[in-house]
Amino acid sequence: MRVLKEKLLIKDATINKVQFDKEWFFKMDDMAFYLKEDLSEVEFIYLPMWIDGVEELVKCCSFEDIIRGRKELL
């Protein structure tokens, strides 16, 4: 299991992210690809995000949601 640090995820340009209410949310598909893990058990919300100049509603999860969801899988 890959060790995660929120500050590194925020700086990573390959992961789409959005800040909402002072908390960072990461695009679920990008995180699953980055971690090479199934994140289907991770809680998510839909948030608007600009991707390639187009605003889309995408599944997003917080850093804490990812950590909690990964621990439940073990």
Sine and cosine of phi, psi and omega as CSV:
sin_phi,cos_phi,sin_psi,cos_psi,sin_omega,cos_omega
0.00,0.00,0.77,-0.64,-0.05,-1.00
-0.97,0.26,0.72,-0.70,0.04,-1.00
-0.97,0.25,0.70,-0.71,-0.03,-1.00
-0.92,-0.39,0.61,-0.79,0.13,-0.99
-0.76,-0.66,0.83,-0.56,-0.09,-1.00
-0.86,0.51,-0.65,0.76,-0.02,-1.00
-0.88,0.48,-0.60,0.80,0.02,-1.00
-0.94,0.33,-0.60,0.80,0.04,-1.00
-0.91,0.41,-0.61,0.79,0.01,-1.00
-0.91,0.41,-0.58,0.81,-0.01,-1.00
-0.99,0.17,-0.34,0.94,-0.08,-1.00
-0.94,0.34,0.87,-0.49,-0.05,-1.00
-0.97,0.25,-0.27,0.96,-0.02,-1.00
-0.99,0.14,-0.18,0.98,-0.02,-1.00
-0.95,-0.31,0.86,-0.50,0.08,-1.00
-0.96,0.28,0.67,-0.74,-0.05,-1.00
-0.50,-0.86,0.33,-0.94,0.03,-1.00
-0.57,-0.82,0.60,-0.80,0.05,-1.00
-0.99,-0.12,0.81,-0.59,-0.02,-1.00
-0.70,-0.71,0.84,-0.55,0.01,-1.00
0.81,0.58,0.72,0.69,0.04,-1.00
0.91,0.41,0.24,0.97,0.03,-1.00
-0.81,-0.59,0.62,-0.78,0.01,-1.00
-1.00,0.05,0.68,-0.73,0.08,-1.00
-0.85,-0.53,0.67,-0.74,-0.09,-1.00
-0.93,-0.38,0.60,-0.80,0.02,-1.00
-0.91,0.41,0.79,-0.61,-0.08,-1.00
-0.84,0.54,-0.72,0.69,-0.04,-1.00
-0.88,0.48,-0.65,0.76,0.01,-1.00
-0.91,0.42,-0.66,0.75,0.00,-1.00
-0.92,0.38,-0.65,0.76,0.03,-1.00
-0.89,0.46,-0.66,0.75,0.04,-1.00
-0.92,0.40,-0.70,0.71,-0.01,-1.00
-0.87,0.49,-0.69,0.72,-0.04,-1.00
-1.00,0.08,-0.29,0.96,-0.09,-1.00
0.83,0.56,0.72,0.69,-0.01,-1.00
-0.70,-0.72,0.38,-0.93,0.12,-0.99
-0.99,0.12,0.88,-0.47,-0.02,-1.00
-0.95,-0.32,0.45,0.89,-0.06,-1.00
-0.91,0.42,-0.35,0.94,0.01,-1.00
-1.00,0.00,-0.07,1.00,-0.03,-1.00
-0.99,0.16,0.71,-0.70,0.06,-1.00
-0.92,0.38,0.57,-0.82,-0.03,-1.00
-0.57,-0.82,0.26,-0.96,0.15,-0.99
-0.72,-0.70,0.33,-0.94,0.09,-1.00
-1.00,-0.06,0.80,-0.60,0.04,-1.00
-0.76,-0.65,0.51,-0.86,0.08,-1.00
-0.96,0.29,0.67,-0.74,-0.02,-1.00
-0.58,-0.82,0.66,-0.75,0.07,-1.00
-1.00,0.07,0.88,-0.48,0.02,-1.00
-0.78,-0.62,0.88,-0.48,-0.04,-1.00
0.80,0.61,0.66,0.75,0.06,-1.00
0.98,0.19,0.11,0.99,0.00,-1.00
-0.85,-0.52,0.74,-0.67,0.03,-1.00
-0.99,0.11,0.81,-0.59,-0.02,-1.00
-0.75,-0.66,0.47,-0.88,0.18,-0.98
-1.00,-0.01,0.87,-0.50,-0.07,-1.00
-0.78,-0.63,0.40,-0.92,0.09,-1.00
-0.94,0.34,0.81,-0.58,0.00,-1.00
-0.76,-0.65,0.47,-0.88,0.05,-1.00
-0.65,-0.76,0.46,-0.89,0.03,-1.00
-1.00,0.09,0.22,-0.97,0.04,-1.00
-0.86,0.52,-0.68,0.73,-0.01,-1.00
-0.90,0.43,-0.62,0.79,0.05,-1.00
-0.88,0.48,-0.65,0.76,0.00,-1.00
-0.90,0.43,-0.74,0.67,-0.01,-1.00
-0.87,0.49,-0.73,0.69,-0.01,-1.00
-0.89,0.45,-0.68,0.73,0.00,-1.00
-0.92,0.40,-0.60,0.80,0.02,-1.00
-0.93,0.37,-0.62,0.79,0.00,-1.00
-0.91,0.40,-0.58,0.82,0.01,-1.00
-0.92,0.39,-0.45,0.89,0.00,-1.00
-0.96,0.28,-0.37,0.93,-0.05,-1.00
-0.98,0.21,0.00,0.00,0.00,0.00
